[in-house]
Amino acid sequence: MNKKLEEAVAGLRCVNKPVKQIAKTLSVRKDDVEKIIKDWIIETDPFLDKLVRERKVRNIPDTKRMISLLKDNTETIIKNPEILDYIAKKRNDHHDRFMDCIRYKIKIYLDEKKE
């Protein structure tokens, strides 16, 4: 997979952009963007399930707060209670933009841990 395209897609998803707009902005097919996101879902779902297993959701951050929270590094993100609540609530929503951003960051984090 093209790492630069993945980074560009993630960057736009992290600022709450829809797939259609990302495809247009990056001059790629919508199917290509969706395939990238689908790969993130497949790679990160087991980790996310373990991370928030049996977690009770208390507080979901609003859009502006999510954008600022997602600027942190991945280790900080996966320890943040607001993000963990968000993941617990939205992890099965495969069209959620912020979940796609979180998945990308976790994918990179897991890839680095493998090396």
HUTA-V170697 format. One record per backbone hydrogen bond with DSSP energy under -1.0 kcal/mol. CO is the residue of the C=O (numbers start at 1). NH is the residue of the N-H. Records with the same first field share a line. If there is no record, write none. Layout:
# HUTA-V170697
CO->NH + NH
This chain:
# HUTA-V170697
2->6
3->7
4->8
5->9
6->10
7->11
8->12
9->13
10->14
12->17
13->16
18->22
19->23
20->24
21->25
22->26
23->28
29->33
30->34
31->35
32->36
33->37
34->38
35->39
36->40
37->41
38->42
39->43
40->44
41->45
44->48
45->49
46->50
47->51
48->52
52->55
62->66
63->67
64->68
65->69
66->70
68->71
69->72
73->77
74->78
80->84
81->85
82->86
83->87
84->88
85->89
86->90
87->91
90->93
92->94
93->96
96->100
97->101
98->102
99->103
100->104
101->105
102->106
103->107
104->108
105->109
106->110
107->111
108->112
109->113
110->114
111->115
